[in-house]
């Protein structure tokens, strides 16, 4: 693989601010993915989430639930660890955009009406991480230091 591409992917001058953003966003995404994939934390698992996704027109629902749950669970884990932060953040941002426009946009902004404010917040946070990278305390930084 191209060394310059690896360096651009892993490098970050974000300092500790990225850690402050990465950890809570990673935990939130990981938990949401666990709801979809495993039914943990009051979630419906793949079957229930797949049925919901089918009702939104996202077909096949089971596959869409698997993809969204995996993006959230593994993307959240990657963000939490600061491992391949930029790719994980891009995938997570895309997942939040789909959630926002397929499930929440018609309900207005506020969460009290199942609106899109939460998905929009996660979209903004993941886009910020995609732009700035993992920061100082991350596995990305450790990998970059080993490669350079």
N, C-alpha and C positions, 0 to 999 in steps of 0.2 A: 504494500500500500504506500501511497505517496506520503513521505515524511512531512512535507509542508502542510498537507491536509490534516494530518494527525496533530501537528503543532497548533494549527488554527482552531481545531476542535477542542483541544484540551487547555489551551492557554487562556488565562483570565487575569485581568488587573483589578478585579472587583473587590479584593480585600475581604474583610470579615462581613461586610454587608450582605454578600451573597449567601453566607452561612445562615444569617438571621432570616433570610427569605426561603432558602432551600429546605431547611429542617421542618418548619410547620407545613409548608406546601407539600413536601414529600409525605409527611405523616397523613395529611388529609387525603391526598390522592391514593396512597396505599390502602387506607381504610375504605375508601369508596370502591376501589377495585376489589377488595376482599368481600365487600357486600355482594357485588355482582358475580364474582367467581365462586365463592365458597358459602355464601349466605351468612357470613359473619356479621356481627354488629347490627343485627336486625334486618339484614339484606334478604333478598329473595333468591339468591343463587342464580345459576345460569338459566335454569328453566323459567323461573318467574321473570327475570330480567329480559330473557328472550321473548317471552310473550308480550311484555310491555313494549319492547322495541318493535315487534311486529305490529302492535296497535298504532305505532307512530308512522308505520310505513317503511321502517328500516328492515328490509328483508335480505336474507333469511335471519329472523330474529335471534336464534340461538348463536349463529356465527357473529352477528353484530354485538351481542352481549359478550361473547368470548373476546372479541377484538377490543371493545371498549374497556372491559374489565381488566384485560391484560395490559392495555396501555396505561390505565390508571394504577394498577397494582405494581407492575414492574417499572413503569415510569416514576412512580412515587418512591419506590425503593432506590432507584438510581439517583433521584434528586436528593433523597435523604443522605445517601453515601457520597454524593458528589462524583459519581462515576458516569462518564459519558453524558454529562449534564446537558450540553446543548442539544444533542439528538433526543434525549429523553424529554426535554422541555418542549421541543418542537412537536413531538408526537402527542404529548399531554395537552399542549395548546390546541392542536387540531381536534382532539377529542372533546375539549371544552367548547370549542366553537360549534361542533356538531350537536352537542347536548343543548347548547344555548338556542340554536336555531331550530332544532327538531322538537324539543320538549318544553322549552320555557318561554320563548319569545312572545307567544300569543297571550301570556298571562301577565304581561307588564314587567316592571322592574323588580318589584319587591318580593322577597322570599315568602312573605306571609300569604301571597297569592300563588305560590309556586313559580314565581317570576325568575328572571335571568340574572339577578344581581350576584348571586354566588358563583355561577358559571363564568360571568364576566370578570369577577375578581380573580378567579383561578386562571382564566385566560390571560389577564394582564400580568399576573405574577409569573406564569410560565413563559410568556413572551419576554419579560425582563430577564429571566434566567437564560433564555436562548440567546439573547443579545450579549449579556455580560459574562456568562460562563459561571463556573462553580466557585470561584474565589480561592482564597488562600488555603483554608482548611478543607481539603477535598482529596479524594482519590485521583481526580483528574490532575491536580497539581503534583501529587506523588508520582503518577505515571509519567508526566511530562519531565519531571526532574530525572527520572531513570533513563528516559529516551535521549535527553540532550546531553 
